[in-house]
Amino acid sequence: MLSMLLKFFGTIAVTLIIYSVQKYLSTRKVWQLGAVVPLFSIAVMIILYFVMQVSQTTNYIFVGAFLLALEFLIWIDGRHQYRKDELRKMKAKDIN
């Protein structure tokens, strides 16, 4: 019971860390930083598939594709937020 609880909270903690890092990197001036987490995820999925020979290929591919889609959506949202903040800063300078 305790190991299942620790595994659950560990999964939640890792998910929040990945989300936070992706959100932070995608809102920086250098837009390529947002690609770090998706590229790392792709590398981990390749390692899991070929080296560790993860079974249940269909389930694995579906979950991996879903996670990559979420990471790319976070990247796109972060870029949009960065541009919006830059536009707001430019408008504030024009008013003064």
SVG drawing of the C-alpha trace seen along z (x, -y; Angstrom):
<svg xmlns="http://www.w3.org/2000/svg" viewBox="-3 -60 22 67">
<polyline fill="none" stroke="black" stroke-width="0.4" points="0.0,0.0 2.8,-2.4 4.7,-1.7 1.7,-2.4 1.1,-5.7 4.8,-6.7 4.6,-5.7 1.5,-7.8 3.0,-10.9 6.3,-10.4 4.4,-10.3 2.6,-13.5 5.8,-15.2 7.6,-14.3 4.7,-15.5 4.6,-18.8 8.4,-19.2 8.2,-18.5 5.3,-20.8 7.1,-23.6 10.3,-23.2 8.5,-23.2 6.5,-26.2 9.6,-28.1 11.7,-27.3 9.0,-28.0 8.4,-31.6 12.1,-32.6 13.4,-34.9 15.2,-32.1 12.4,-30.0 14.5,-26.9 14.7,-26.3 11.1,-25.1 12.2,-22.1 14.4,-20.7 11.7,-18.8 10.0,-17.3 13.3,-16.2 14.3,-14.7 10.9,-12.9 11.5,-11.5 14.9,-10.2 13.5,-8.6 10.7,-6.9 13.2,-5.6 15.4,-4.2 12.4,-2.6 11.3,-1.0 14.6,0.3 16.8,0.8 14.4,1.9 12.0,3.5 8.8,2.1 5.8,4.4 2.3,3.2 3.4,1.3 0.0,-0.2 -0.6,-1.5 3.0,-2.8 2.8,-4.7 -0.6,-6.2 0.6,-7.5 3.8,-8.8 2.1,-10.6 -0.4,-12.1 2.5,-13.4 4.4,-14.8 1.2,-16.6 0.8,-18.1 4.4,-19.2 4.1,-20.9 0.9,-22.6 2.6,-24.0 5.5,-25.2 3.0,-27.0 1.2,-28.5 4.4,-29.7 5.5,-31.4 2.1,-33.1 2.4,-34.3 5.9,-35.6 4.8,-37.6 1.8,-39.0 4.1,-40.2 6.5,-41.8 3.6,-43.6 2.3,-44.8 5.8,-46.1 6.0,-47.9 2.6,-49.5 3.6,-50.7 6.7,-52.4 4.6,-54.1 2.2,-55.5 5.1,-57.1"/>
</svg>
